Amino acid sequence: MTTSVFLDWSVSISFVMVMLSLAVAFIRLAKGPSLADRVVALDMMTVSIIAVCGVAAVATGVNALLDVALVLALVGFLATVALARYAERAEARRKEQSDA
Amino acid sequence: MLDILIAFFLLSGGFFALIAAIGVLRLPDVLMRMHASTKAGILGSSLILVGGAIYLAEPAITVRVIAIILFLMLTSPIGAHMIGRASVKDLETKKGRGEAGG
C-alpha cells in the first residue's frame, strides 16, 4: 500500500520535472540567438516528449504510448538531420553571397 | 519493492531530463548546449523508459523500449555531429569577421 502511494507520488513528481524541462527547453527555443541553438532546443524538446510518453505510460498503463515514443524518436531524428542540413546550407549560401 | 525500483528510475530520469534542459538554457555556447541535450537528455529519457518497461512488464513492451533506447543512442551522435558541423562553420565565420573588424 505505502509503496504504491510512493509510486503515485514519484509519477507526479517526475511529470512535473519532465514538463519543467520541456518548458525550459522552449525558453531556449524562443530566445536562441542562432538557428543552431534553436535546432538543439527542438532536439531537446523531442527527447523530453519521449520522456513524457514514458511517464504517461506508467501513469495510465496504456501500452500504445510507447509506440508513440518510438515513432517520435524516429521522426525527431529526421527533423534534427533535416534542420541541421538546412542550417549548414543556409550558412554556405550566406557566405557565397558575402563573397560575391 | 518493484514499485520503489520503478519510482527510482522515474525520479532519476526526470532529474536528468531537468538538468539537461537547464544546461540547454544556461550554457554559453551552441556546442556546450548540444553536449547537455545529447548526453543528459538521452540518459534521462532512457531511464524513464526503463521504468515504464518494468512497470508494464510485457515482453513486447520491453523489446520496444530496448529498440527506442538503442535508436536514441545511435542517432543522437549523428544529429549532434551534423548540428556541430553547421555551428562550427558559423562560429568560425563570426570569429573571422570579429578579427577582421577589430
N, CA and C atoms of all chains as a GROMACS GRO file, in nm:
protein
  606
    1MET      N    1   0.083  -0.120   0.000
    1MET     CA    2   0.000   0.000   0.000
    1MET      C    3   0.086   0.126   0.000
    2THR      N    4   0.180   0.130   0.094
    2THR     CA    5   0.261   0.251   0.102
    2THR      C    6   0.352   0.265  -0.020
    3THR      N    7   0.402   0.151  -0.071
    3THR     CA    8   0.491   0.164  -0.187
    3THR      C    9   0.413   0.210  -0.310
    4SER      N   10   0.284   0.170  -0.322
    4SER     CA   11   0.208   0.216  -0.439
    4SER      C   12   0.177   0.366  -0.427
    5VAL      N   13   0.156   0.413  -0.303
    5VAL     CA   14   0.138   0.557  -0.284
    5VAL      C   15   0.266   0.631  -0.322
    6PHE      N   16   0.379   0.573  -0.282
    6PHE     CA   17   0.509   0.632  -0.318
    6PHE      C   18   0.527   0.637  -0.469
    7LEU      N   19   0.484   0.529  -0.537
    7LEU     CA   20   0.495   0.527  -0.683
    7LEU      C   21   0.407   0.636  -0.745
    8ASP      N   22   0.285   0.653  -0.691
    8ASP     CA   23   0.197   0.759  -0.743
    8ASP      C   24   0.262   0.895  -0.728
    9TRP      N   25   0.320   0.919  -0.610
    9TRP     CA   26   0.386   1.048  -0.588
    9TRP      C   27   0.503   1.067  -0.682
   10SER      N   28   0.582   0.961  -0.701
   10SER     CA   29   0.700   0.978  -0.786
   10SER      C   30   0.659   0.997  -0.931
   11VAL      N   31   0.547   0.936  -0.973
   11VAL     CA   32   0.498   0.962  -1.108
   11VAL      C   33   0.462   1.110  -1.122
   12SER      N   34   0.392   1.164  -1.020
   12SER     CA   35   0.355   1.306  -1.028
   12SER      C   36   0.478   1.395  -1.031
   13ILE      N   37   0.576   1.364  -0.943
   13ILE     CA   38   0.696   1.449  -0.935
   13ILE      C   39   0.774   1.442  -1.066
   14SER      N   40   0.785   1.322  -1.124
   14SER     CA   41   0.863   1.314  -1.248
   14SER      C   42   0.786   1.378  -1.364
   15PHE      N   43   0.651   1.375  -1.359
   15PHE     CA   44   0.574   1.452  -1.458
   15PHE      C   45   0.611   1.600  -1.449
   16VAL      N   46   0.616   1.653  -1.326
   16VAL     CA   47   0.649   1.795  -1.308
   16VAL      C   48   0.789   1.823  -1.361
   17MET      N   49   0.885   1.734  -1.328
   17MET     CA   50   1.023   1.756  -1.372
   17MET      C   51   1.034   1.757  -1.524
   18VAL      N   52   0.969   1.658  -1.588
   18VAL     CA   53   0.982   1.648  -1.734
   18VAL      C   54   0.912   1.765  -1.802
   19MET      N   55   0.797   1.806  -1.747
   19MET     CA   56   0.728   1.921  -1.806
   19MET      C   57   0.809   2.048  -1.787
   20LEU      N   58   0.874   2.061  -1.671
   20LEU     CA   59   0.962   2.177  -1.650
   20LEU      C   60   1.076   2.176  -1.750
   21SER      N   61   1.133   2.059  -1.776
   21SER     CA   62   1.243   2.053  -1.872
   21SER      C   63   1.194   2.091  -2.012
   22LEU      N   64   1.069   2.051  -2.045
   22LEU     CA   65   1.010   2.091  -2.173
   22LEU      C   66   0.997   2.244  -2.180
   23ALA      N   67   0.948   2.304  -2.071
   23ALA     CA   68   0.928   2.449  -2.070
   23ALA      C   69   1.061   2.523  -2.079
   24VAL      N   70   1.162   2.472  -2.007
   24VAL     CA   71   1.293   2.539  -2.007
   24VAL      C   72   1.357   2.530  -2.146
   25ALA      N   73   1.342   2.411  -2.211
   25ALA     CA   74   1.394   2.397  -2.347
   25ALA      C   75   1.320   2.489  -2.442
   26PHE      N   76   1.190   2.512  -2.414
   26PHE     CA   77   1.114   2.603  -2.501
   26PHE      C   78   1.162   2.747  -2.486
   27ILE      N   79   1.207   2.784  -2.364
   27ILE     CA   80   1.263   2.918  -2.346
   27ILE      C   81   1.385   2.936  -2.436
   28ARG      N   82   1.471   2.830  -2.441
   28ARG     CA   83   1.588   2.840  -2.529
   28ARG      C   84   1.546   2.845  -2.675
   29LEU      N   85   1.438   2.772  -2.710
   29LEU     CA   86   1.389   2.776  -2.848
   29LEU      C   87   1.343   2.916  -2.885
   30ALA      N   88   1.277   2.986  -2.790
   30ALA     CA   89   1.229   3.120  -2.820
   30ALA      C   90   1.344   3.220  -2.820
   31LYS      N   91   1.442   3.203  -2.729
   31LYS     CA   92   1.548   3.301  -2.714
   31LYS      C   93   1.659   3.284  -2.817
   32GLY      N   94   1.692   3.154  -2.843
   32GLY     CA   95   1.813   3.114  -2.915
   32GLY      C   96   1.864   3.213  -3.018
   33PRO      N   97   1.984   3.265  -3.003
   33PRO     CA   98   2.029   3.365  -3.097
   33PRO      C   99   2.049   3.311  -3.238
   34SER      N  100   2.103   3.190  -3.253
   34SER     CA  101   2.129   3.141  -3.388
   34SER      C  102   2.034   3.026  -3.420
   35LEU      N  103   2.035   2.985  -3.548
   35LEU     CA  104   1.950   2.875  -3.592
   35LEU      C  105   1.993   2.744  -3.526
   36ALA      N  106   2.126   2.726  -3.507
   36ALA     CA  107   2.173   2.601  -3.447
   36ALA      C  108   2.124   2.587  -3.303
   37ASP      N  109   2.114   2.700  -3.228
   37ASP     CA  110   2.060   2.695  -3.092
   37ASP      C  111   1.916   2.644  -3.095
   38ARG      N  112   1.841   2.691  -3.192
   38ARG     CA  113   1.700   2.651  -3.198
   38ARG      C  114   1.688   2.504  -3.234
   39VAL      N  115   1.777   2.456  -3.325
   39VAL     CA  116   1.772   2.313  -3.360
   39VAL      C  117   1.804   2.228  -3.238
   40VAL      N  118   1.904   2.272  -3.158
   40VAL     CA  119   1.940   2.197  -3.037
   40VAL      C  120   1.823   2.196  -2.939
   41ALA      N  121   1.753   2.311  -2.926
   41ALA     CA  122   1.641   2.318  -2.833
   41ALA      C  123   1.527   2.228  -2.879
   42LEU      N  124   1.503   2.223  -3.011
   42LEU     CA  125   1.396   2.135  -3.063
   42LEU      C  126   1.430   1.990  -3.038
   43ASP      N  127   1.559   1.953  -3.056
   43ASP     CA  128   1.603   1.817  -3.029
   43ASP      C  129   1.578   1.781  -2.883
   44MET      N  130   1.614   1.874  -2.795
   44MET     CA  131   1.593   1.852  -2.651
   44MET      C  132   1.444   1.836  -2.619
   45MET      N  133   1.359   1.916  -2.689
   45MET     CA  134   1.215   1.906  -2.663
   45MET      C  135   1.161   1.772  -2.710
   46THR      N  136   1.213   1.721  -2.823
   46THR     CA  137   1.168   1.589  -2.870
   46THR      C  138   1.202   1.481  -2.769
   47VAL      N  139   1.325   1.487  -2.715
   47VAL     CA  140   1.365   1.388  -2.616
   47VAL      C  141   1.280   1.401  -2.490
   48SER      N  142   1.246   1.524  -2.452
   48SER     CA  143   1.159   1.545  -2.334
   48SER      C  144   1.020   1.487  -2.359
   49ILE      N  145   0.970   1.501  -2.482
   49ILE     CA  146   0.836   1.449  -2.509
   49ILE      C  147   0.837   1.296  -2.507
   50ILE      N  148   0.951   1.235  -2.551
   50ILE     CA  149   0.963   1.089  -2.539
   50ILE      C  150   0.957   1.050  -2.391
   51ALA      N  151   1.024   1.129  -2.305
   51ALA     CA  152   1.018   1.101  -2.161
   51ALA      C  153   0.877   1.119  -2.107
   52VAL      N  154   0.805   1.220  -2.157
   52VAL     CA  155   0.665   1.240  -2.116
   52VAL      C  156   0.582   1.117  -2.152
   53CYS      N  157   0.607   1.060  -2.271
   53CYS     CA  158   0.534   0.939  -2.311
   53CYS      C  159   0.563   0.825  -2.215
   54GLY      N  160   0.689   0.813  -2.172
   54GLY     CA  161   0.723   0.707  -2.077
   54GLY      C  162   0.651   0.724  -1.944
   55VAL      N  163   0.652   0.848  -1.891
   55VAL     CA  164   0.584   0.872  -1.762
   55VAL      C  165   0.434   0.852  -1.776
   56ALA      N  166   0.377   0.895  -1.891
   56ALA     CA  167   0.232   0.879  -1.911
   56ALA      C  168   0.195   0.732  -1.924
   57ALA      N  169   0.287   0.650  -1.980
   57ALA     CA  170   0.260   0.506  -1.989
   57ALA      C  171   0.253   0.445  -1.850
   58VAL      N  172   0.342   0.492  -1.758
   58VAL     CA  173   0.334   0.442  -1.621
   58VAL      C  174   0.209   0.493  -1.552
   59ALA      N  175   0.172   0.620  -1.577
   59ALA     CA  176   0.059   0.680  -1.506
   59ALA      C  177  -0.073   0.617  -1.548
   60THR      N  178  -0.088   0.587  -1.680
   60THR     CA  179  -0.217   0.538  -1.728
   60THR      C  180  -0.219   0.389  -1.755
   61GLY      N  181  -0.100   0.327  -1.776
   61GLY     CA  182  -0.097   0.186  -1.810
   61GLY      C  183  -0.135   0.156  -1.953
   62VAL      N  184  -0.133   0.256  -2.039
   62VAL     CA  185  -0.165   0.236  -2.181
   62VAL      C  186  -0.038   0.199  -2.255
   63ASN      N  187  -0.036   0.083  -2.320
   63ASN     CA  188   0.085   0.037  -2.388
   63ASN      C  189   0.116   0.119  -2.513
   64ALA      N  190   0.011   0.172  -2.576
   64ALA     CA  191   0.030   0.238  -2.706
   64ALA      C  192   0.116   0.362  -2.694
   65LEU      N  193   0.129   0.418  -2.572
   65LEU     CA  194   0.212   0.539  -2.556
   65LEU      C  195   0.358   0.511  -2.588
   66LEU      N  196   0.402   0.386  -2.570
   66LEU     CA  197   0.541   0.355  -2.604
   66LEU      C  198   0.560   0.345  -2.756
   67ASP      N  199   0.453   0.307  -2.827
   67ASP     CA  200   0.459   0.317  -2.974
   67ASP      C  201   0.475   0.462  -3.017
   68VAL      N  202   0.401   0.550  -2.948
   68VAL     CA  203   0.415   0.694  -2.978
   68VAL      C  204   0.559   0.738  -2.956
   69ALA      N  205   0.621   0.690  -2.846
   69ALA     CA  206   0.758   0.729  -2.816
   69ALA      C  207   0.853   0.680  -2.926
   70LEU      N  208   0.829   0.557  -2.975
   70LEU     CA  209   0.917   0.502  -3.080
   70LEU      C  210   0.907   0.584  -3.208
   71VAL      N  211   0.784   0.616  -3.248
   71VAL     CA  212   0.765   0.695  -3.371
   71VAL      C  213   0.824   0.834  -3.353
   72LEU      N  214   0.810   0.890  -3.233
   72LEU     CA  215   0.863   1.023  -3.206
   72LEU      C  216   1.015   1.023  -3.213
   73ALA      N  217   1.079   0.914  -3.167
   73ALA     CA  218   1.225   0.905  -3.176
   73ALA      C  219   1.268   0.904  -3.322
   74LEU      N  220   1.195   0.827  -3.406
   74LEU     CA  221   1.230   0.820  -3.548
   74LEU      C  222   1.212   0.956  -3.615
   75VAL      N  223   1.095   1.019  -3.593
   75VAL     CA  224   1.065   1.145  -3.661
   75VAL      C  225   1.156   1.257  -3.609
   76GLY      N  226   1.187   1.252  -3.478
   76GLY     CA  227   1.274   1.355  -3.421
   76GLY      C  228   1.413   1.351  -3.481
   77PHE      N  229   1.464   1.230  -3.506
   77PHE     CA  230   1.596   1.220  -3.570
   77PHE      C  231   1.593   1.280  -3.709
   78LEU      N  232   1.486   1.246  -3.784
   78LEU     CA  233   1.475   1.301  -3.920
   78LEU      C  234   1.469   1.453  -3.916
   79ALA      N  235   1.390   1.507  -3.820
   79ALA     CA  236   1.375   1.653  -3.812
   79ALA      C  237   1.509   1.718  -3.779
   80THR      N  238   1.584   1.657  -3.684
   80THR     CA  239   1.713   1.714  -3.648
   80THR      C  240   1.809   1.716  -3.766
   81VAL      N  241   1.814   1.602  -3.840
   81VAL     CA  242   1.905   1.594  -3.954
   81VAL      C  243   1.866   1.696  -4.061
   82ALA      N  244   1.734   1.707  -4.088
   82ALA     CA  245   1.689   1.799  -4.193
   82ALA      C  246   1.721   1.943  -4.154
   83LEU      N  247   1.696   1.980  -4.026
   83LEU     CA  248   1.720   2.118  -3.984
   83LEU      C  249   1.869   2.149  -3.980
   84ALA      N  250   1.953   2.050  -3.938
   84ALA     CA  251   2.097   2.074  -3.936
   84ALA      C  252   2.149   2.094  -4.077
   85ARG      N  253   2.096   2.010  -4.169
   85ARG     CA  254   2.132   2.022  -4.310
   85ARG      C  255   2.098   2.162  -4.360
   86TYR      N  256   1.976   2.208  -4.323
   86TYR     CA  257   1.930   2.339  -4.367
   86TYR      C  258   2.018   2.449  -4.311
   87ALA      N  259   2.057   2.436  -4.182
   87ALA     CA  260   2.141   2.539  -4.120
   87ALA      C  261   2.276   2.548  -4.191
   88GLU      N  262   2.331   2.429  -4.225
   88GLU     CA  263   2.460   2.427  -4.293
   88GLU      C  264   2.451   2.493  -4.430
   89ARG      N  265   2.346   2.456  -4.503
   89ARG     CA  266   2.329   2.511  -4.638
   89ARG      C  267   2.304   2.662  -4.631
   90ALA      N  268   2.225   2.705  -4.533
   90ALA     CA  269   2.196   2.848  -4.521
   90ALA      C  270   2.324   2.926  -4.495
   91GLU      N  271   2.410   2.869  -4.408
   91GLU     CA  272   2.538   2.934  -4.378
   91GLU      C  273   2.624   2.944  -4.503
   92ALA      N  274   2.630   2.833  -4.581
   92ALA     CA  275   2.712   2.832  -4.702
   92ALA      C  276   2.659   2.934  -4.803
   93ARG      N  277   2.524   2.942  -4.812
   93ARG     CA  278   2.465   3.038  -4.906
   93ARG      C  279   2.500   3.180  -4.867
   94ARG      N  280   2.493   3.208  -4.736
   94ARG     CA  281   2.522   3.345  -4.691
   94ARG      C  282   2.666   3.381  -4.720
   95LYS      N  283   2.755   3.282  -4.701
   95LYS     CA  284   2.898   3.305  -4.725
   95LYS      C  285   2.921   3.337  -4.873
   96GLU      N  286   2.854   3.257  -4.961
   96GLU     CA  287   2.868   3.280  -5.105
   96GLU      C  288   2.823   3.420  -5.142
   97GLN      N  289   2.711   3.462  -5.083
   97GLN     CA  290   2.659   3.596  -5.114
   97GLN      C  291   2.754   3.705  -5.068
   98SER      N  292   2.814   3.685  -4.949
   98SER     CA  293   2.902   3.790  -4.898
   98SER      C  294   3.033   3.791  -4.977
   99ASP      N  295   3.074   3.672  -5.031
   99ASP     CA  296   3.196   3.669  -5.111
   99ASP      C  297   3.174   3.736  -5.246
  100ALA      N  298   3.056   3.712  -5.304
  100ALA     CA  299   3.030   3.762  -5.440
  100ALA      C  300   3.009   3.914  -5.440
  101MET      N  301   0.847  -0.357  -0.350
  101MET     CA  302   0.989  -0.348  -0.386
  101MET      C  303   1.007  -0.302  -0.531
  102LEU      N  304   0.925  -0.367  -0.620
  102LEU     CA  305   0.932  -0.329  -0.761
  102LEU      C  306   0.885  -0.184  -0.780
  103ASP      N  307   0.787  -0.143  -0.697
  103ASP     CA  308   0.738  -0.005  -0.706
  103ASP      C  309   0.850   0.094  -0.676
  104ILE      N  310   0.931   0.060  -0.574
  104ILE     CA  311   1.039   0.151  -0.537
  104ILE      C  312   1.142   0.159  -0.649
  105LEU      N  313   1.168   0.044  -0.716
  105LEU     CA  314   1.263   0.045  -0.828
  105LEU      C  315   1.210   0.132  -0.942
  106ILE      N  316   1.080   0.115  -0.974
  106ILE     CA  317   1.021   0.196  -1.081
  106ILE      C  318   1.026   0.344  -1.044
  107ALA      N  319   0.994   0.375  -0.917
  107ALA     CA  320   0.996   0.514  -0.872
  107ALA      C  321   1.137   0.572  -0.881
  108PHE      N  322   1.238   0.488  -0.848
  108PHE     CA  323   1.377   0.535  -0.859
  108PHE      C  324   1.410   0.568  -1.004
  109PHE      N  325   1.372   0.478  -1.098
  109PHE     CA  326   1.402   0.504  -1.239
  109PHE      C  327   1.331   0.630  -1.286
  110LEU      N  328   1.204   0.646  -1.249
  110LEU     CA  329   1.128   0.763  -1.295
  110LEU      C  330   1.188   0.891  -1.239
  111LEU      N  331   1.218   0.892  -1.108
  111LEU     CA  332   1.267   1.015  -1.047
  111LEU      C  333   1.405   1.052  -1.100
  112SER      N  334   1.495   0.953  -1.115
  112SER     CA  335   1.628   0.987  -1.165
  112SER      C  336   1.620   1.030  -1.311
  113GLY      N  337   1.531   0.967  -1.388
  113GLY     CA  338   1.515   1.010  -1.527
  113GLY      C  339   1.463   1.151  -1.538
  114GLY      N  340   1.363   1.185  -1.456
  114GLY     CA  341   1.312   1.321  -1.457
  114GLY      C  342   1.417   1.421  -1.413
  115PHE      N  343   1.498   1.382  -1.313
  115PHE     CA  344   1.606   1.470  -1.267
  115PHE      C  345   1.705   1.497  -1.380
  116PHE      N  346   1.746   1.390  -1.452
  116PHE     CA  347   1.844   1.411  -1.558
  116PHE      C  348   1.784   1.491  -1.673
  117ALA      N  349   1.655   1.470  -1.704
  117ALA     CA  350   1.592   1.549  -1.810
  117ALA      C  351   1.591   1.697  -1.772
  118LEU      N  352   1.559   1.724  -1.643
  118LEU     CA  353   1.556   1.864  -1.598
  118LEU      C  354   1.694   1.926  -1.603
  119ILE      N  355   1.796   1.849  -1.559
  119ILE     CA  356   1.934   1.900  -1.564
  119ILE      C  357   1.975   1.932  -1.708
  120ALA      N  358   1.936   1.843  -1.801
  120ALA     CA  359   1.972   1.864  -1.941
  120ALA      C  360   1.908   1.991  -1.994
  121ALA      N  361   1.780   2.014  -1.958
  121ALA     CA  362   1.712   2.133  -2.008
  121ALA      C  363   1.773   2.258  -1.948
  122ILE      N  364   1.809   2.254  -1.818
  122ILE     CA  365   1.873   2.370  -1.756
  122ILE      C  366   2.008   2.396  -1.823
  123GLY      N  367   2.079   2.286  -1.858
  123GLY     CA  368   2.204   2.303  -1.930
  123GLY      C  369   2.183   2.367  -2.065
  124VAL      N  370   2.077   2.324  -2.137
  124VAL     CA  371   2.050   2.385  -2.268
  124VAL      C  372   2.020   2.533  -2.251
  125LEU      N  373   1.955   2.571  -2.140
  125LEU     CA  374   1.924   2.713  -2.121
  125LEU      C  375   2.045   2.793  -2.077
  126ARG      N  376   2.126   2.738  -1.985
  126ARG     CA  377   2.225   2.820  -1.917
  126ARG      C  378   2.365   2.820  -1.980
  127LEU      N  379   2.403   2.712  -2.052
  127LEU     CA  380   2.540   2.706  -2.102
  127LEU      C  381   2.561   2.810  -2.212
  128PRO      N  382   2.683   2.863  -2.224
  128PRO     CA  383   2.702   2.982  -2.306
  128PRO      C  384   2.715   2.960  -2.456
  129ASP      N  385   2.737   2.836  -2.502
  129ASP     CA  386   2.777   2.816  -2.642
  129ASP      C  387   2.691   2.708  -2.706
  130VAL      N  388   2.680   2.709  -2.838
  130VAL     CA  389   2.600   2.606  -2.906
  130VAL      C  390   2.655   2.468  -2.878
  131LEU      N  391   2.788   2.455  -2.884
  131LEU     CA  392   2.849   2.322  -2.868
  131LEU      C  393   2.826   2.269  -2.727
  132MET      N  394   2.836   2.358  -2.627
  132MET     CA  395   2.812   2.314  -2.488
  132MET      C  396   2.665   2.279  -2.468
  133ARG      N  397   2.575   2.356  -2.528
  133ARG     CA  398   2.433   2.325  -2.517
  133ARG      C  399   2.403   2.189  -2.577
  134MET      N  400   2.469   2.160  -2.690
  134MET     CA  401   2.450   2.031  -2.755
  134MET      C  402   2.497   1.918  -2.665
  135HIS      N  403   2.609   1.943  -2.595
  135HIS     CA  404   2.662   1.844  -2.502
  135HIS      C  405   2.560   1.811  -2.394
  136ALA      N  406   2.492   1.915  -2.340
  136ALA     CA  407   2.391   1.891  -2.237
  136ALA      C  408   2.274   1.812  -2.294
  137SER      N  409   2.222   1.855  -2.411
  137SER     CA  410   2.098   1.793  -2.459
  137SER      C  411   2.123   1.651  -2.505
  138THR      N  412   2.239   1.622  -2.568
  138THR     CA  413   2.257   1.486  -2.619
  138THR      C  414   2.284   1.387  -2.506
  139LYS      N  415   2.373   1.418  -2.413
  139LYS     CA  416   2.411   1.315  -2.315
  139LYS      C  417   2.310   1.305  -2.202
  140ALA      N  418   2.288   1.416  -2.131
  140ALA     CA  419   2.198   1.408  -2.014
  140ALA      C  420   2.054   1.385  -2.057
  141GLY      N  421   2.013   1.446  -2.168
  141GLY     CA  422   1.875   1.428  -2.212
  141GLY      C  423   1.844   1.285  -2.250
  142ILE      N  424   1.933   1.221  -2.326
  142ILE     CA  425   1.911   1.082  -2.368
  142ILE      C  426   1.913   0.992  -2.244
  143LEU      N  427   2.005   1.019  -2.151
  143LEU     CA  428   2.010   0.936  -2.029
  143LEU      C  429   1.878   0.948  -1.952
  144GLY      N  430   1.826   1.071  -1.939
  144GLY     CA  431   1.702   1.089  -1.863
  144GLY      C  432   1.586   1.016  -1.925
  145SER      N  433   1.567   1.032  -2.057
  145SER     CA  434   1.451   0.966  -2.116
  145SER      C  435   1.471   0.815  -2.120
  146SER      N  436   1.596   0.768  -2.133
  146SER     CA  437   1.619   0.624  -2.130
  146SER      C  438   1.583   0.566  -1.994
  147LEU      N  439   1.621   0.635  -1.886
  147LEU     CA  440   1.587   0.586  -1.752
  147LEU      C  441   1.436   0.580  -1.734
  148ILE      N  442   1.365   0.685  -1.780
  148ILE     CA  443   1.219   0.685  -1.766
  148ILE      C  444   1.156   0.571  -1.845
  149LEU      N  445   1.209   0.544  -1.966
  149LEU     CA  446   1.152   0.436  -2.046
  149LEU      C  447   1.179   0.300  -1.982
  150VAL      N  448   1.297   0.284  -1.919
  150VAL     CA  449   1.325   0.158  -1.849
  150VAL      C  450   1.227   0.140  -1.734
  151GLY      N  451   1.197   0.250  -1.662
  151GLY     CA  452   1.097   0.242  -1.556
  151GLY      C  453   0.961   0.200  -1.610
  152GLY      N  454   0.923   0.256  -1.726
  152GLY     CA  455   0.796   0.217  -1.787
  152GLY      C  456   0.794   0.071  -1.828
  153ALA      N  457   0.909   0.020  -1.880
  153ALA     CA  458   0.916  -0.121  -1.919
  153ALA      C  459   0.901  -0.212  -1.799
  154ILE      N  460   0.964  -0.174  -1.685
  154ILE     CA  461   0.950  -0.258  -1.564
  154ILE      C  462   0.806  -0.254  -1.515
  155TYR      N  463   0.741  -0.136  -1.524
  155TYR     CA  464   0.604  -0.124  -1.474
  155TYR      C  465   0.507  -0.205  -1.558
  156LEU      N  466   0.517  -0.194  -1.692
  156LEU     CA  467   0.421  -0.263  -1.777
  156LEU      C  468   0.449  -0.412  -1.785
  157ALA      N  469   0.579  -0.452  -1.777
  157ALA     CA  470   0.618  -0.593  -1.764
  157ALA      C  471   0.558  -0.684  -1.869
  158GLU      N  472   0.573  -0.645  -1.997
  158GLU     CA  473   0.534  -0.733  -2.107
  158GLU      C  474   0.653  -0.746  -2.201
  159PRO      N  475   0.675  -0.864  -2.258
  159PRO     CA  476   0.791  -0.881  -2.347
  159PRO      C  477   0.788  -0.788  -2.467
  160ALA      N  478   0.670  -0.768  -2.527
  160ALA     CA  479   0.663  -0.681  -2.645
  160ALA      C  480   0.703  -0.538  -2.609
  161ILE      N  481   0.656  -0.493  -2.490
  161ILE     CA  482   0.689  -0.358  -2.447
  161ILE      C  483   0.838  -0.345  -2.418
  162THR      N  484   0.895  -0.450  -2.356
  162THR     CA  485   1.038  -0.444  -2.324
  162THR      C  486   1.122  -0.436  -2.451
  163VAL      N  487   1.084  -0.515  -2.552
  163VAL     CA  488   1.157  -0.511  -2.680
  163VAL      C  489   1.146  -0.372  -2.741
  164ARG      N  490   1.026  -0.314  -2.732
  164ARG     CA  491   1.006  -0.181  -2.790
  164ARG      C  492   1.092  -0.077  -2.719
  165VAL      N  493   1.097  -0.088  -2.585
  165VAL     CA  494   1.177   0.009  -2.510
  165VAL      C  495   1.325  -0.005  -2.542
  166ILE      N  496   1.371  -0.132  -2.556
  166ILE     CA  497   1.512  -0.151  -2.593
  166ILE      C  498   1.538  -0.091  -2.731
  167ALA      N  499   1.441  -0.108  -2.824
  167ALA     CA  500   1.458  -0.051  -2.957
  167ALA      C  501   1.465   0.100  -2.951
  168ILE      N  502   1.377   0.162  -2.868
  168ILE     CA  503   1.379   0.309  -2.859
  168ILE      C  504   1.513   0.356  -2.804
  169ILE      N  505   1.562   0.290  -2.697
  169ILE     CA  506   1.686   0.336  -2.634
  169ILE      C  507   1.804   0.319  -2.730
  170LEU      N  508   1.809   0.202  -2.798
  170LEU     CA  509   1.918   0.180  -2.893
  170LEU      C  510   1.913   0.284  -3.003
  171PHE      N  511   1.791   0.313  -3.052
  171PHE     CA  512   1.778   0.408  -3.161
  171PHE      C  513   1.821   0.547  -3.117
  172LEU      N  514   1.778   0.587  -2.995
  172LEU     CA  515   1.818   0.719  -2.945
  172LEU      C  516   1.969   0.728  -2.932
  173MET      N  517   2.030   0.621  -2.877
  173MET     CA  518   2.175   0.627  -2.854
  173MET      C  519   2.253   0.617  -2.983
  174LEU      N  520   2.193   0.556  -3.089
  174LEU     CA  521   2.263   0.550  -3.218
  174LEU      C  522   2.250   0.681  -3.293
  175THR      N  523   2.131   0.745  -3.285
  175THR     CA  524   2.107   0.859  -3.372
  175THR      C  525   2.148   0.992  -3.311
  176SER      N  526   2.150   1.002  -3.178
  176SER     CA  527   2.180   1.135  -3.122
  176SER      C  528   2.323   1.180  -3.152
  177PRO      N  529   2.426   1.094  -3.157
  177PRO     CA  530   2.557   1.142  -3.200
  177PRO      C  531   2.558   1.190  -3.344
  178ILE      N  532   2.477   1.123  -3.432
  178ILE     CA  533   2.476   1.164  -3.572
  178ILE      C  534   2.415   1.304  -3.585
  179GLY      N  535   2.300   1.324  -3.518
  179GLY     CA  536   2.238   1.455  -3.522
  179GLY      C  537   2.326   1.561  -3.462
  180ALA      N  538   2.390   1.529  -3.348
  180ALA     CA  539   2.477   1.626  -3.282
  180ALA      C  540   2.596   1.659  -3.370
  181HIS      N  541   2.647   1.558  -3.441
  181HIS     CA  542   2.760   1.583  -3.532
  181HIS      C  543   2.720   1.680  -3.642
  182MET      N  544   2.598   1.661  -3.696
  182MET     CA  545   2.557   1.749  -3.807
  182MET      C  546   2.533   1.891  -3.757
  183ILE      N  547   2.467   1.905  -3.640
  183ILE     CA  548   2.446   2.040  -3.587
  183ILE      C  549   2.580   2.104  -3.555
  184GLY      N  550   2.672   2.023  -3.498
  184GLY     CA  551   2.803   2.076  -3.462
  184GLY      C  552   2.879   2.124  -3.583
  185ARG      N  553   2.872   2.047  -3.693
  185ARG     CA  554   2.943   2.089  -3.814
  185ARG      C  555   2.888   2.221  -3.865
  186ALA      N  556   2.754   2.232  -3.866
  186ALA     CA  557   2.694   2.357  -3.912
  186ALA      C  558   2.734   2.473  -3.822
  187SER      N  559   2.730   2.451  -3.690
  187SER     CA  560   2.754   2.563  -3.600
  187SER      C  561   2.902   2.599  -3.593
  188VAL      N  562   2.991   2.500  -3.614
  188VAL     CA  563   3.134   2.534  -3.613
  188VAL      C  564   3.168   2.625  -3.729
  189LYS      N  565   3.108   2.597  -3.846
  189LYS     CA  566   3.131   2.687  -3.959
  189LYS      C  567   3.080   2.827  -3.925
  190ASP      N  568   2.963   2.832  -3.862
  190ASP     CA  569   2.905   2.961  -3.824
  190ASP      C  570   2.997   3.035  -3.727
  191LEU      N  571   3.047   2.960  -3.624
  191LEU     CA  572   3.134   3.023  -3.525
  191LEU      C  573   3.262   3.073  -3.589
  192GLU      N  574   3.318   2.992  -3.682
  192GLU     CA  575   3.442   3.033  -3.747
  192GLU      C  576   3.424   3.161  -3.826
  193THR      N  577   3.313   3.170  -3.901
  193THR     CA  578   3.292   3.292  -3.980
  193THR      C  579   3.273   3.411  -3.888
  194LYS      N  580   3.202   3.390  -3.773
  194LYS     CA  581   3.182   3.500  -3.681
  194LYS      C  582   3.316   3.548  -3.624
  195LYS      N  583   3.402   3.448  -3.588
  195LYS     CA  584   3.531   3.483  -3.529
  195LYS      C  585   3.616   3.557  -3.632
  196GLY      N  586   3.615   3.506  -3.759
  196GLY     CA  587   3.694   3.571  -3.863
  196GLY      C  588   3.648   3.713  -3.886
  197ARG      N  589   3.513   3.732  -3.884
  197ARG     CA  590   3.460   3.866  -3.904
  197ARG      C  591   3.501   3.958  -3.789
  198GLY      N  592   3.498   3.902  -3.664
  198GLY     CA  593   3.536   3.982  -3.548
  198GLY      C  594   3.680   4.026  -3.557
  199GLU      N  595   3.770   3.931  -3.599
  199GLU     CA  596   3.912   3.966  -3.609
  199GLU      C  597   3.935   4.068  -3.719
  200ALA      N  598   3.860   4.051  -3.832
  200ALA     CA  599   3.877   4.145  -3.942
  200ALA      C  600   3.829   4.284  -3.900
  201GLY      N  601   3.719   4.287  -3.821
  201GLY     CA  602   3.666   4.416  -3.780
  201GLY      C  603   3.755   4.481  -3.675
  202GLY      N  604   3.813   4.397  -3.584
  202GLY     CA  605   3.889   4.454  -3.473
  202GLY      C  606   4.034   4.460  -3.506
   0.00000   0.00000   0.00000
